[in-house]
Amino acid sequence: DNGVLVATKGDQYDVREKGNNNEVRNFGKPVELATRYFNEGADEVRFLNITSFRNSPLNQT
C-alpha cells in the first residue's frame, strides 16, 4: 500500500488487518525472512508476486 515490498499472508484471500486501519498484514521484508528461514534450516522458500500484472499487463500475442 505504501510502496514498500513486504511479505504478507492472507486469510481466505484477505491480506488486510482486521480492525480500523485496514492495512496490509506485514510479516517483514522478504529477504530478511528468507535469510531467517534459511538459517533455521528451511529446504525451500517461495515468495509469489501476485500483483505484478497491475503495472505490466501481459501482451496479447
NORMO-V869951 format. One record per backbone hydrogen bond with DSSP energy under -0.5 kcal/mol. NH is the residue of the N-H (numbers start at 1). CO is the residue of the C=O. Records with the same first field share a line. If there is no record, write none. Layout:
BEGIN
NH = CO  CO
END
This chain:
BEGIN
7 = 28
11 = 14
12 = 10
14 = 11
15 = 13
17 = 23
25 = 15
27 = 7  25
33 = 29
34 = 30
35 = 31
36 = 32
37 = 33
38 = 34
39 = 35
40 = 36
41 = 38
42 = 37
50 = 48
52 = 49
54 = 51
55 = 52
56 = 52
61 = 59
END
